[in-house]
């Protein structure tokens, strides 16, 4: 099973055929990298050097990476030494593999953790984020920090996706003027452009699923609590989750599990399958599955390219042995999709202030210690933070909140009802293994209930802008979602490298 993880997060188009040269590292899989390690065709140092050089060349155009780890090469040398000491070392997993982290994920050492904001440059975190600690145990090399929509797109309603004060405007590598989506834009852009093989992002509502779709990579948004959020700059811990935008299953296996600093991981650990997730990479994973097609998300009658693409994929699902239940509608669908009407806005505004202020107070060193300090910093740096172009309207609304009161509690109860009577009831009544939507609409459906989803490249519109399909399920359904998403990817293999069109 040489192609067991055929770039499941980023479809492998080139294999190792030229002994670890730059042309073969592009589009390679983790499995392929490990084969090259074992055959002495490649070292971690050469791999890191390739990504560092490619980032230096492409980043001035794409603005996907905020900073590179000054210790990445020494970490690569250490990985190579371990491999020699163990006569080849690990043949799988993340040993010696470079990983890029969204700049909300805390790292100790010489890199910043800033949410893309100049206000947090120079802050010192007390410890590595929980997922970073797990990555290091797995032997991964931290390559650097990815750009994002500043403060996870929760500062200004007018700022574009992919923009932050530290890094400027992230660009979609397929069509540079196209929306890269967010907030984990840099994580997806970097993988799509082969600036790194493995990256992590975070999602509160669509922030992994959407940029994965827009940049033609696979993205996994796990069940809430399956991955630790400790040490991650928070938005709403009730909805925040850490996910992957690259060779997904290897990464997911490395970062799931209990973290005593995040209570949600205690409850979600029961969902982790014995034997890990790679066992669910099955080419026939669609066989016998029942998929619910949410009809209101597939109305592309005025966009014939997209309409034809999705109709063709429905035929693929049937050919691969899946049953499609079409024309489904979620109960209260319009309310679920409305950020205000669903209760999300009321709850998240209050949660963000509470948890962000708590995060800032726990920093060992920081120029700012509260949201009010950040607002003041931005006002004092209006040019760098583009306050005139993109005012701090969301921040202002957040600052006016005062904890979890009756309105917030009502909103939380409303979201629980919407989840229970929406996706949960529909999947149970129809005996579905997953729901299916274009990835652009999937994040909101999954957000309020903490449900998992996987976005897979599905094609390109008439302008060459990528589109994705999203498989969504109930909590703990990652094994089924992986089977279906991987099977679909293998049956279609639609992903192609970016064209960097103007």
C-alpha beads as a LAMMPS data file, in Angstrom:
LAMMPS data file: protein, C-alpha beads

502 atoms
501 bonds

1 atom types
1 bond types

-500.0 500.0 xlo xhi
-500.0 500.0 ylo yhi
-500.0 500.0 zlo zhi

Masses

1 110.0

Atoms # bond

1 1 1 0.000 0.000 0.000
2 1 1 2.628 2.492 -1.163
3 1 1 0.045 5.206 -1.720
4 1 1 -1.628 4.759 1.662
5 1 1 -1.651 8.468 2.344
6 1 1 -1.513 9.785 -1.233
7 1 1 -1.207 13.344 0.027
8 1 1 -4.411 13.029 1.985
9 1 1 -4.471 16.733 2.788
10 1 1 -2.596 17.542 -0.375
11 1 1 -2.894 15.104 -3.275
12 1 1 0.427 13.595 -4.355
13 1 1 1.106 14.254 -8.005
14 1 1 4.850 13.624 -8.039
15 1 1 6.660 10.744 -6.380
16 1 1 10.289 10.345 -5.367
17 1 1 11.977 9.553 -8.628
18 1 1 14.976 11.887 -8.655
19 1 1 16.635 11.037 -5.339
20 1 1 15.343 13.819 -3.157
21 1 1 15.890 16.760 -5.476
22 1 1 13.756 19.889 -5.192
23 1 1 11.493 18.797 -8.049
24 1 1 10.502 15.646 -6.179
25 1 1 9.990 17.226 -2.767
26 1 1 7.200 19.340 -4.222
27 1 1 3.850 17.540 -3.842
28 1 1 5.492 14.687 -1.895
29 1 1 3.696 12.789 0.862
30 1 1 4.925 11.966 4.344
31 1 1 5.103 8.322 3.322
32 1 1 7.243 9.259 0.338
33 1 1 9.528 11.403 2.486
34 1 1 10.113 8.537 4.914
35 1 1 10.945 6.179 2.068
36 1 1 13.533 8.686 0.871
37 1 1 14.920 8.947 4.419
38 1 1 15.297 5.162 4.669
39 1 1 16.935 4.945 1.246
40 1 1 19.404 7.703 2.204
41 1 1 18.087 9.796 -0.676
42 1 1 17.052 12.670 1.577
43 1 1 17.773 14.110 5.025
44 1 1 15.651 16.277 7.281
45 1 1 18.202 19.067 6.856
46 1 1 17.842 19.011 3.062
47 1 1 14.068 18.902 3.418
48 1 1 14.029 21.893 5.769
49 1 1 16.475 23.783 3.542
50 1 1 14.158 23.212 0.583
51 1 1 11.153 24.624 2.433
52 1 1 13.112 27.542 3.887
53 1 1 14.405 28.497 0.444
54 1 1 11.014 28.081 -1.216
55 1 1 9.395 30.225 1.483
56 1 1 11.982 32.959 0.993
57 1 1 11.255 32.968 -2.739
58 1 1 7.430 32.756 -2.634
59 1 1 6.493 34.494 0.593
60 1 1 7.103 38.048 -0.665
61 1 1 4.311 37.341 -3.150
62 1 1 1.987 35.133 -1.075
63 1 1 2.424 36.507 2.488
64 1 1 1.650 33.079 3.964
65 1 1 4.405 32.869 6.609
66 1 1 5.031 35.433 9.338
67 1 1 8.358 34.099 10.573
68 1 1 10.638 31.105 10.186
69 1 1 12.049 29.223 13.135
70 1 1 15.726 30.157 13.589
71 1 1 16.220 26.744 15.216
72 1 1 14.642 24.703 12.387
73 1 1 17.945 23.554 10.897
74 1 1 19.376 22.506 14.256
75 1 1 16.182 20.539 14.915
76 1 1 16.611 18.918 11.503
77 1 1 20.207 17.959 12.316
78 1 1 19.025 16.393 15.560
79 1 1 16.367 14.396 13.688
80 1 1 18.974 13.147 11.215
81 1 1 21.281 12.134 14.054
82 1 1 18.497 10.177 15.762
83 1 1 17.727 8.394 12.524
84 1 1 21.372 7.386 12.096
85 1 1 21.644 6.312 15.725
86 1 1 18.624 4.045 15.270
87 1 1 19.732 2.648 11.893
88 1 1 17.080 4.405 9.864
89 1 1 14.748 5.398 12.677
90 1 1 11.009 5.731 12.316
91 1 1 9.600 4.854 8.900
92 1 1 6.386 6.797 9.434
93 1 1 4.813 9.454 11.598
94 1 1 6.175 12.974 11.909
95 1 1 9.787 12.126 12.869
96 1 1 11.964 14.642 11.023
97 1 1 9.011 16.261 9.216
98 1 1 8.727 20.097 9.157
99 1 1 5.460 21.569 10.471
100 1 1 4.127 25.105 10.082
101 1 1 1.877 26.489 12.841
102 1 1 -0.836 29.118 12.656
103 1 1 0.322 32.150 14.632
104 1 1 -2.236 31.592 17.372
105 1 1 -0.484 28.414 18.545
106 1 1 2.031 29.156 21.298
107 1 1 5.678 28.149 21.057
108 1 1 8.447 28.750 23.540
109 1 1 11.835 29.810 22.250
110 1 1 12.691 32.444 19.694
111 1 1 9.416 32.775 17.779
112 1 1 6.460 35.047 18.489
113 1 1 2.825 34.075 19.033
114 1 1 0.696 37.066 18.037
115 1 1 -2.552 36.174 16.216
116 1 1 -1.065 38.251 13.396
117 1 1 -1.168 41.431 15.491
118 1 1 1.717 43.819 16.090
119 1 1 0.346 44.310 19.613
120 1 1 1.697 40.931 20.775
121 1 1 5.134 41.080 19.174
122 1 1 7.662 40.440 21.923
123 1 1 5.227 38.663 24.233
124 1 1 6.528 35.558 26.012
125 1 1 4.288 32.516 26.461
126 1 1 4.570 30.379 29.616
127 1 1 4.790 27.084 27.722
128 1 1 4.279 25.371 24.385
129 1 1 0.691 24.824 23.313
130 1 1 -0.564 21.315 24.035
131 1 1 -0.482 20.326 20.355
132 1 1 3.075 21.668 19.991
133 1 1 4.248 19.526 22.900
134 1 1 2.736 16.491 21.161
135 1 1 4.348 17.409 17.843
136 1 1 7.748 17.615 19.513
137 1 1 7.261 14.229 21.164
138 1 1 6.445 12.862 17.701
139 1 1 9.756 14.231 16.409
140 1 1 8.337 16.979 14.200
141 1 1 10.394 20.041 13.281
142 1 1 8.664 23.385 13.874
143 1 1 9.315 25.314 10.651
144 1 1 7.685 28.615 11.566
145 1 1 4.449 30.545 12.039
146 1 1 1.757 30.915 9.387
147 1 1 -0.123 34.112 8.721
148 1 1 -3.867 34.432 9.286
149 1 1 -6.797 36.796 9.292
150 1 1 -5.764 38.966 12.245
151 1 1 -7.248 37.902 15.592
152 1 1 -8.947 35.042 13.732
153 1 1 -11.017 37.590 11.805
154 1 1 -12.572 38.977 14.962
155 1 1 -11.212 42.539 14.962
156 1 1 -12.869 44.254 11.993
157 1 1 -15.850 43.244 9.892
158 1 1 -14.410 45.241 6.982
159 1 1 -10.925 43.702 6.745
160 1 1 -10.387 41.145 3.963
161 1 1 -9.743 37.468 4.616
162 1 1 -6.061 36.686 5.019
163 1 1 -4.919 40.151 6.141
164 1 1 -3.005 40.853 9.343
165 1 1 -0.870 43.711 10.603
166 1 1 2.267 41.585 10.875
167 1 1 2.148 39.923 7.474
168 1 1 -0.023 41.972 5.149
169 1 1 -2.454 40.403 2.695
170 1 1 -2.231 36.650 2.149
171 1 1 -2.693 35.643 -1.498
172 1 1 -4.401 32.637 -3.039
173 1 1 -1.683 30.819 -5.049
174 1 1 -4.137 29.677 -7.710
175 1 1 -5.521 33.117 -8.543
176 1 1 -3.653 35.818 -6.661
177 1 1 -6.625 38.184 -6.626
178 1 1 -8.996 35.499 -5.301
179 1 1 -10.127 35.236 -1.682
180 1 1 -7.759 32.888 0.240
181 1 1 -10.471 32.598 2.903
182 1 1 -9.672 32.513 6.603
183 1 1 -8.832 32.685 9.285
184 1 1 -6.237 29.897 8.831
185 1 1 -5.341 31.318 5.427
186 1 1 -1.553 31.166 5.706
187 1 1 -1.624 27.531 6.818
188 1 1 -3.539 26.549 3.669
189 1 1 -1.669 28.850 1.267
190 1 1 1.720 27.530 2.415
191 1 1 0.746 23.891 1.903
192 1 1 -0.887 24.588 -1.454
193 1 1 2.245 26.370 -2.687
194 1 1 4.585 23.631 -1.392
195 1 1 6.204 25.959 1.143
196 1 1 5.649 23.201 3.694
197 1 1 4.111 19.742 3.713
198 1 1 2.383 19.862 7.103
199 1 1 0.554 22.739 8.759
200 1 1 -1.836 23.325 11.638
201 1 1 -4.717 25.771 11.780
202 1 1 -7.531 26.576 14.165
203 1 1 -11.258 26.789 13.575
204 1 1 -14.127 28.402 15.427
205 1 1 -16.445 28.614 12.430
206 1 1 -15.090 27.591 9.037
207 1 1 -11.522 28.767 9.606
208 1 1 -9.954 25.465 8.478
209 1 1 -12.658 24.166 6.150
210 1 1 -12.956 27.359 4.094
211 1 1 -9.251 28.118 3.411
212 1 1 -8.652 24.438 2.661
213 1 1 -11.349 24.605 -0.001
214 1 1 -10.169 27.945 -1.413
215 1 1 -6.563 26.738 -1.720
216 1 1 -7.231 23.171 -2.941
217 1 1 -5.889 21.246 0.030
218 1 1 -7.598 18.824 2.374
219 1 1 -8.474 20.189 5.796
220 1 1 -9.673 18.330 8.871
221 1 1 -11.661 20.115 11.540
222 1 1 -11.798 17.575 14.400
223 1 1 -14.470 16.997 16.998
224 1 1 -14.304 19.665 19.702
225 1 1 -11.775 18.546 22.327
226 1 1 -10.194 15.806 20.238
227 1 1 -7.153 18.099 20.022
228 1 1 -6.026 20.332 22.885
229 1 1 -6.578 24.084 22.786
230 1 1 -4.311 24.869 25.735
231 1 1 -1.772 27.541 24.848
232 1 1 -3.754 28.663 21.800
233 1 1 -4.966 32.274 21.597
234 1 1 -8.695 31.748 22.164
235 1 1 -11.794 33.027 20.459
236 1 1 -14.476 30.740 21.902
237 1 1 -13.227 27.571 23.653
238 1 1 -16.794 26.280 23.373
239 1 1 -16.229 26.108 19.587
240 1 1 -12.434 26.400 19.036
241 1 1 -10.619 23.373 17.686
242 1 1 -7.152 22.663 16.272
243 1 1 -6.975 20.944 12.913
244 1 1 -4.683 20.064 10.063
245 1 1 -4.147 21.325 6.552
246 1 1 -1.754 18.697 5.132
247 1 1 -1.071 14.910 5.324
248 1 1 -3.968 14.755 7.701
249 1 1 -3.972 11.351 9.286
250 1 1 -0.326 11.391 10.372
251 1 1 -0.855 14.800 11.947
252 1 1 -4.162 13.918 13.552
253 1 1 -2.653 10.841 15.189
254 1 1 0.161 12.964 16.620
255 1 1 -1.930 15.745 18.161
256 1 1 -5.075 14.048 19.521
257 1 1 -5.420 12.993 23.125
258 1 1 -5.667 14.054 26.740
259 1 1 -4.227 17.360 27.925
260 1 1 -4.862 18.150 31.576
261 1 1 -4.855 21.859 30.731
262 1 1 -7.915 21.421 28.487
263 1 1 -10.879 19.748 30.139
264 1 1 -12.602 19.145 26.790
265 1 1 -9.885 16.649 25.825
266 1 1 -10.883 14.425 28.743
267 1 1 -14.395 14.004 27.339
268 1 1 -13.320 13.693 23.699
269 1 1 -10.561 11.124 24.316
270 1 1 -13.184 8.389 24.262
271 1 1 -13.543 8.993 20.515
272 1 1 -9.913 8.119 19.676
273 1 1 -9.899 4.710 17.971
274 1 1 -7.594 1.914 19.078
275 1 1 -4.886 1.582 16.455
276 1 1 -5.071 5.214 15.326
277 1 1 -6.549 6.810 12.239
278 1 1 -4.375 5.498 9.421
279 1 1 -6.325 2.230 9.405
280 1 1 -9.265 4.171 7.933
281 1 1 -7.422 5.241 4.787
282 1 1 -9.398 2.880 2.576
283 1 1 -9.725 3.262 -1.176
284 1 1 -13.156 1.595 -0.943
285 1 1 -14.208 3.757 2.008
286 1 1 -17.359 5.014 0.265
287 1 1 -18.762 1.521 -0.214
288 1 1 -21.926 1.038 1.818
289 1 1 -21.937 4.628 3.136
290 1 1 -25.081 6.752 3.203
291 1 1 -24.586 10.456 2.420
292 1 1 -27.139 13.204 2.923
293 1 1 -27.061 15.944 0.269
294 1 1 -28.166 19.323 1.679
295 1 1 -29.951 20.722 -1.355
296 1 1 -29.897 24.449 -0.527
297 1 1 -26.100 24.444 -0.681
298 1 1 -25.908 22.994 -4.204
299 1 1 -27.894 25.637 -6.107
300 1 1 -25.410 26.502 -8.846
301 1 1 -27.866 26.826 -11.724
302 1 1 -26.255 30.101 -12.814
303 1 1 -22.731 28.654 -12.555
304 1 1 -22.661 25.742 -15.008
305 1 1 -19.048 24.758 -14.273
306 1 1 -19.796 24.244 -10.588
307 1 1 -23.120 22.592 -11.279
308 1 1 -21.519 20.099 -13.673
309 1 1 -18.697 19.452 -11.214
310 1 1 -20.980 18.502 -8.357
311 1 1 -23.326 16.444 -10.547
312 1 1 -20.287 14.495 -11.766
313 1 1 -19.145 13.910 -8.186
314 1 1 -22.570 12.612 -7.184
315 1 1 -22.182 10.020 -9.929
316 1 1 -18.742 9.140 -8.531
317 1 1 -20.200 8.540 -5.074
318 1 1 -22.754 6.126 -6.509
319 1 1 -20.151 4.374 -8.614
320 1 1 -17.990 3.880 -5.524
321 1 1 -20.861 2.192 -3.685
322 1 1 -22.388 5.033 -1.651
323 1 1 -26.085 5.743 -1.314
324 1 1 -27.146 9.382 -1.726
325 1 1 -30.166 10.818 0.046
326 1 1 -30.843 14.014 -1.884
327 1 1 -32.918 17.178 -1.336
328 1 1 -32.434 17.271 2.416
329 1 1 -32.945 20.405 4.505
330 1 1 -31.828 20.944 8.084
331 1 1 -34.512 22.019 10.526
332 1 1 -34.047 25.744 11.230
333 1 1 -31.364 25.846 8.530
334 1 1 -31.631 29.594 7.906
335 1 1 -31.275 30.304 11.629
336 1 1 -28.274 27.977 11.992
337 1 1 -26.560 29.748 9.087
338 1 1 -27.172 33.212 10.570
339 1 1 -24.347 34.291 12.924
340 1 1 -26.643 36.627 14.840
341 1 1 -29.935 34.720 14.793
342 1 1 -28.310 31.448 15.903
343 1 1 -26.998 33.032 19.091
344 1 1 -23.361 32.700 18.080
345 1 1 -22.720 36.428 17.981
346 1 1 -24.070 37.049 21.479
347 1 1 -22.147 34.157 23.014
348 1 1 -18.818 34.549 21.205
349 1 1 -18.511 38.290 21.803
350 1 1 -18.655 37.694 25.551
351 1 1 -16.537 34.538 25.485
352 1 1 -13.780 36.173 23.445
353 1 1 -13.273 38.993 25.944
354 1 1 -13.253 36.638 28.923
355 1 1 -10.823 34.098 27.532
356 1 1 -8.553 36.506 25.653
357 1 1 -8.029 38.624 28.774
358 1 1 -7.270 35.466 30.732
359 1 1 -4.740 34.352 28.087
360 1 1 -3.016 37.736 28.115
361 1 1 -2.714 37.822 31.896
362 1 1 -0.990 34.428 31.906
363 1 1 1.782 35.540 29.527
364 1 1 5.200 35.829 31.165
365 1 1 5.793 39.053 29.275
366 1 1 3.516 41.117 27.058
367 1 1 3.103 44.681 25.767
368 1 1 -0.666 44.292 26.304
369 1 1 -2.625 42.682 29.127
370 1 1 -6.245 43.109 28.042
371 1 1 -8.453 43.650 25.016
372 1 1 -8.676 47.314 26.024
373 1 1 -4.880 47.498 25.797
374 1 1 -4.961 45.976 22.296
375 1 1 -7.567 48.481 21.121
376 1 1 -5.411 51.305 22.494
377 1 1 -2.286 49.867 20.851
378 1 1 -4.021 49.740 17.471
379 1 1 -5.248 53.317 17.861
380 1 1 -1.677 54.358 18.609
381 1 1 -0.415 52.512 15.504
382 1 1 -3.137 53.398 12.955
383 1 1 -0.938 53.136 9.862
384 1 1 0.589 49.742 10.635
385 1 1 -2.748 48.258 11.746
386 1 1 -4.772 50.072 9.032
387 1 1 -7.315 51.433 11.486
388 1 1 -8.654 54.010 9.032
389 1 1 -9.329 51.387 6.344
390 1 1 -10.570 48.673 8.689
391 1 1 -11.918 50.045 12.005
392 1 1 -12.068 47.918 15.144
393 1 1 -15.853 47.515 15.137
394 1 1 -15.872 43.892 16.318
395 1 1 -13.329 44.664 19.046
396 1 1 -15.512 47.568 20.182
397 1 1 -18.546 45.273 20.448
398 1 1 -16.504 42.681 22.344
399 1 1 -15.169 45.258 24.794
400 1 1 -18.723 46.341 25.651
401 1 1 -19.614 42.862 26.930
402 1 1 -19.562 42.028 30.608
403 1 1 -19.298 38.285 31.059
404 1 1 -21.873 35.528 30.638
405 1 1 -25.235 36.969 31.634
406 1 1 -28.808 35.954 30.947
407 1 1 -28.673 36.927 27.258
408 1 1 -25.572 34.809 26.753
409 1 1 -27.061 31.852 28.600
410 1 1 -30.183 32.063 26.427
411 1 1 -27.969 32.098 23.332
412 1 1 -26.069 29.026 24.511
413 1 1 -29.289 27.123 25.142
414 1 1 -30.590 28.149 21.726
415 1 1 -27.477 26.785 20.017
416 1 1 -27.833 23.496 21.880
417 1 1 -31.411 23.171 20.609
418 1 1 -30.400 24.074 17.051
419 1 1 -27.683 21.418 17.094
420 1 1 -29.884 18.752 18.581
421 1 1 -32.811 19.458 16.243
422 1 1 -30.615 20.133 13.208
423 1 1 -27.708 17.965 12.129
424 1 1 -28.169 15.413 14.945
425 1 1 -31.839 14.761 14.276
426 1 1 -31.392 14.711 10.500
427 1 1 -28.538 12.196 10.622
428 1 1 -30.339 9.954 13.097
429 1 1 -33.694 10.006 11.278
430 1 1 -32.104 9.323 7.889
431 1 1 -29.431 6.934 9.250
432 1 1 -26.705 8.965 7.565
433 1 1 -22.982 8.380 7.802
434 1 1 -22.264 11.990 6.791
435 1 1 -23.816 15.119 5.380
436 1 1 -22.346 16.629 2.235
437 1 1 -22.100 20.292 1.232
438 1 1 -19.748 22.506 -0.746
439 1 1 -16.980 23.339 1.713
440 1 1 -17.836 27.036 1.579
441 1 1 -21.016 26.417 3.572
442 1 1 -19.939 23.583 5.827
443 1 1 -18.164 25.422 8.641
444 1 1 -21.222 27.177 10.019
445 1 1 -23.297 23.985 10.132
446 1 1 -20.614 22.184 12.132
447 1 1 -19.586 25.080 14.369
448 1 1 -22.159 25.386 17.112
449 1 1 -22.269 21.677 17.938
450 1 1 -18.514 21.038 17.878
451 1 1 -18.911 18.551 15.018
452 1 1 -16.046 17.336 12.784
453 1 1 -15.675 17.896 9.065
454 1 1 -13.232 17.225 6.243
455 1 1 -12.844 19.395 3.148
456 1 1 -11.429 17.706 0.034
457 1 1 -10.489 19.345 -3.296
458 1 1 -13.371 18.930 -5.732
459 1 1 -12.481 21.060 -8.745
460 1 1 -12.041 24.612 -10.046
461 1 1 -14.462 27.256 -11.247
462 1 1 -14.321 29.006 -14.614
463 1 1 -11.564 31.312 -13.334
464 1 1 -9.412 28.509 -11.947
465 1 1 -10.340 29.191 -8.309
466 1 1 -10.485 25.973 -6.242
467 1 1 -13.654 24.541 -4.744
468 1 1 -13.989 21.785 -2.161
469 1 1 -16.516 19.274 -0.900
470 1 1 -17.122 18.911 2.822
471 1 1 -18.004 15.690 4.633
472 1 1 -19.572 16.506 8.017
473 1 1 -20.602 14.173 10.811
474 1 1 -21.473 13.808 14.461
475 1 1 -18.948 13.953 17.284
476 1 1 -16.338 11.223 17.097
477 1 1 -17.145 10.279 13.498
478 1 1 -13.619 10.992 12.196
479 1 1 -13.025 7.322 11.223
480 1 1 -16.017 7.298 8.874
481 1 1 -15.238 10.765 7.526
482 1 1 -11.639 9.746 6.793
483 1 1 -12.814 6.625 4.948
484 1 1 -15.204 8.603 2.776
485 1 1 -12.958 11.599 2.140
486 1 1 -9.954 9.446 1.283
487 1 1 -11.995 7.214 -1.005
488 1 1 -13.415 10.263 -2.794
489 1 1 -9.951 11.754 -3.176
490 1 1 -8.538 8.544 -4.647
491 1 1 -11.474 8.148 -7.022
492 1 1 -11.246 11.709 -8.372
493 1 1 -7.658 13.000 -7.939
494 1 1 -8.696 16.451 -9.087
495 1 1 -6.074 18.495 -7.276
496 1 1 -3.420 20.194 -9.361
497 1 1 -0.566 22.466 -8.257
498 1 1 -1.247 26.220 -8.107
499 1 1 -0.904 28.351 -11.253
500 1 1 -0.186 31.742 -9.594
501 1 1 -2.565 33.489 -12.017
502 1 1 -2.819 37.283 -11.625

Bonds

1 1 1 2
2 1 2 3
3 1 3 4
4 1 4 5
5 1 5 6
6 1 6 7
7 1 7 8
8 1 8 9
9 1 9 10
10 1 10 11
11 1 11 12
12 1 12 13
13 1 13 14
14 1 14 15
15 1 15 16
16 1 16 17
17 1 17 18
18 1 18 19
19 1 19 20
20 1 20 21
21 1 21 22
22 1 22 23
23 1 23 24
24 1 24 25
25 1 25 26
26 1 26 27
27 1 27 28
28 1 28 29
29 1 29 30
30 1 30 31
31 1 31 32
32 1 32 33
33 1 33 34
34 1 34 35
35 1 35 36
36 1 36 37
37 1 37 38
38 1 38 39
39 1 39 40
40 1 40 41
41 1 41 42
42 1 42 43
43 1 43 44
44 1 44 45
45 1 45 46
46 1 46 47
47 1 47 48
48 1 48 49
49 1 49 50
50 1 50 51
51 1 51 52
52 1 52 53
53 1 53 54
54 1 54 55
55 1 55 56
56 1 56 57
57 1 57 58
58 1 58 59
59 1 59 60
60 1 60 61
61 1 61 62
62 1 62 63
63 1 63 64
64 1 64 65
65 1 65 66
66 1 66 67
67 1 67 68
68 1 68 69
69 1 69 70
70 1 70 71
71 1 71 72
72 1 72 73
73 1 73 74
74 1 74 75
75 1 75 76
76 1 76 77
77 1 77 78
78 1 78 79
79 1 79 80
80 1 80 81
81 1 81 82
82 1 82 83
83 1 83 84
84 1 84 85
85 1 85 86
86 1 86 87
87 1 87 88
88 1 88 89
89 1 89 90
90 1 90 91
91 1 91 92
92 1 92 93
93 1 93 94
94 1 94 95
95 1 95 96
96 1 96 97
97 1 97 98
98 1 98 99
99 1 99 100
100 1 100 101
101 1 101 102
102 1 102 103
103 1 103 104
104 1 104 105
105 1 105 106
106 1 106 107
107 1 107 108
108 1 108 109
109 1 109 110
110 1 110 111
111 1 111 112
112 1 112 113
113 1 113 114
114 1 114 115
115 1 115 116
116 1 116 117
117 1 117 118
118 1 118 119
119 1 119 120
120 1 120 121
121 1 121 122
122 1 122 123
123 1 123 124
124 1 124 125
125 1 125 126
126 1 126 127
127 1 127 128
128 1 128 129
129 1 129 130
130 1 130 131
131 1 131 132
132 1 132 133
133 1 133 134
134 1 134 135
135 1 135 136
136 1 136 137
137 1 137 138
138 1 138 139
139 1 139 140
140 1 140 141
141 1 141 142
142 1 142 143
143 1 143 144
144 1 144 145
145 1 145 146
146 1 146 147
147 1 147 148
148 1 148 149
149 1 149 150
150 1 150 151
151 1 151 152
152 1 152 153
153 1 153 154
154 1 154 155
155 1 155 156
156 1 156 157
157 1 157 158
158 1 158 159
159 1 159 160
160 1 160 161
161 1 161 162
162 1 162 163
163 1 163 164
164 1 164 165
165 1 165 166
166 1 166 167
167 1 167 168
168 1 168 169
169 1 169 170
170 1 170 171
171 1 171 172
172 1 172 173
173 1 173 174
174 1 174 175
175 1 175 176
176 1 176 177
177 1 177 178
178 1 178 179
179 1 179 180
180 1 180 181
181 1 181 182
182 1 182 183
183 1 183 184
184 1 184 185
185 1 185 186
186 1 186 187
187 1 187 188
188 1 188 189
189 1 189 190
190 1 190 191
191 1 191 192
192 1 192 193
193 1 193 194
194 1 194 195
195 1 195 196
196 1 196 197
197 1 197 198
198 1 198 199
199 1 199 200
200 1 200 201
201 1 201 202
202 1 202 203
203 1 203 204
204 1 204 205
205 1 205 206
206 1 206 207
207 1 207 208
208 1 208 209
209 1 209 210
210 1 210 211
211 1 211 212
212 1 212 213
213 1 213 214
214 1 214 215
215 1 215 216
216 1 216 217
217 1 217 218
218 1 218 219
219 1 219 220
220 1 220 221
221 1 221 222
222 1 222 223
223 1 223 224
224 1 224 225
225 1 225 226
226 1 226 227
227 1 227 228
228 1 228 229
229 1 229 230
230 1 230 231
231 1 231 232
232 1 232 233
233 1 233 234
234 1 234 235
235 1 235 236
236 1 236 237
237 1 237 238
238 1 238 239
239 1 239 240
240 1 240 241
241 1 241 242
242 1 242 243
243 1 243 244
244 1 244 245
245 1 245 246
246 1 246 247
247 1 247 248
248 1 248 249
249 1 249 250
250 1 250 251
251 1 251 252
252 1 252 253
253 1 253 254
254 1 254 255
255 1 255 256
256 1 256 257
257 1 257 258
258 1 258 259
259 1 259 260
260 1 260 261
261 1 261 262
262 1 262 263
263 1 263 264
264 1 264 265
265 1 265 266
266 1 266 267
267 1 267 268
268 1 268 269
269 1 269 270
270 1 270 271
271 1 271 272
272 1 272 273
273 1 273 274
274 1 274 275
275 1 275 276
276 1 276 277
277 1 277 278
278 1 278 279
279 1 279 280
280 1 280 281
281 1 281 282
282 1 282 283
283 1 283 284
284 1 284 285
285 1 285 286
286 1 286 287
287 1 287 288
288 1 288 289
289 1 289 290
290 1 290 291
291 1 291 292
292 1 292 293
293 1 293 294
294 1 294 295
295 1 295 296
296 1 296 297
297 1 297 298
298 1 298 299
299 1 299 300
300 1 300 301
301 1 301 302
302 1 302 303
303 1 303 304
304 1 304 305
305 1 305 306
306 1 306 307
307 1 307 308
308 1 308 309
309 1 309 310
310 1 310 311
311 1 311 312
312 1 312 313
313 1 313 314
314 1 314 315
315 1 315 316
316 1 316 317
317 1 317 318
318 1 318 319
319 1 319 320
320 1 320 321
321 1 321 322
322 1 322 323
323 1 323 324
324 1 324 325
325 1 325 326
326 1 326 327
327 1 327 328
328 1 328 329
329 1 329 330
330 1 330 331
331 1 331 332
332 1 332 333
333 1 333 334
334 1 334 335
335 1 335 336
336 1 336 337
337 1 337 338
338 1 338 339
339 1 339 340
340 1 340 341
341 1 341 342
342 1 342 343
343 1 343 344
344 1 344 345
345 1 345 346
346 1 346 347
347 1 347 348
348 1 348 349
349 1 349 350
350 1 350 351
351 1 351 352
352 1 352 353
353 1 353 354
354 1 354 355
355 1 355 356
356 1 356 357
357 1 357 358
358 1 358 359
359 1 359 360
360 1 360 361
361 1 361 362
362 1 362 363
363 1 363 364
364 1 364 365
365 1 365 366
366 1 366 367
367 1 367 368
368 1 368 369
369 1 369 370
370 1 370 371
371 1 371 372
372 1 372 373
373 1 373 374
374 1 374 375
375 1 375 376
376 1 376 377
377 1 377 378
378 1 378 379
379 1 379 380
380 1 380 381
381 1 381 382
382 1 382 383
383 1 383 384
384 1 384 385
385 1 385 386
386 1 386 387
387 1 387 388
388 1 388 389
389 1 389 390
390 1 390 391
391 1 391 392
392 1 392 393
393 1 393 394
394 1 394 395
395 1 395 396
396 1 396 397
397 1 397 398
398 1 398 399
399 1 399 400
400 1 400 401
401 1 401 402
402 1 402 403
403 1 403 404
404 1 404 405
405 1 405 406
406 1 406 407
407 1 407 408
408 1 408 409
409 1 409 410
410 1 410 411
411 1 411 412
412 1 412 413
413 1 413 414
414 1 414 415
415 1 415 416
416 1 416 417
417 1 417 418
418 1 418 419
419 1 419 420
420 1 420 421
421 1 421 422
422 1 422 423
423 1 423 424
424 1 424 425
425 1 425 426
426 1 426 427
427 1 427 428
428 1 428 429
429 1 429 430
430 1 430 431
431 1 431 432
432 1 432 433
433 1 433 434
434 1 434 435
435 1 435 436
436 1 436 437
437 1 437 438
438 1 438 439
439 1 439 440
440 1 440 441
441 1 441 442
442 1 442 443
443 1 443 444
444 1 444 445
445 1 445 446
446 1 446 447
447 1 447 448
448 1 448 449
449 1 449 450
450 1 450 451
451 1 451 452
452 1 452 453
453 1 453 454
454 1 454 455
455 1 455 456
456 1 456 457
457 1 457 458
458 1 458 459
459 1 459 460
460 1 460 461
461 1 461 462
462 1 462 463
463 1 463 464
464 1 464 465
465 1 465 466
466 1 466 467
467 1 467 468
468 1 468 469
469 1 469 470
470 1 470 471
471 1 471 472
472 1 472 473
473 1 473 474
474 1 474 475
475 1 475 476
476 1 476 477
477 1 477 478
478 1 478 479
479 1 479 480
480 1 480 481
481 1 481 482
482 1 482 483
483 1 483 484
484 1 484 485
485 1 485 486
486 1 486 487
487 1 487 488
488 1 488 489
489 1 489 490
490 1 490 491
491 1 491 492
492 1 492 493
493 1 493 494
494 1 494 495
495 1 495 496
496 1 496 497
497 1 497 498
498 1 498 499
499 1 499 500
500 1 500 501
501 1 501 502
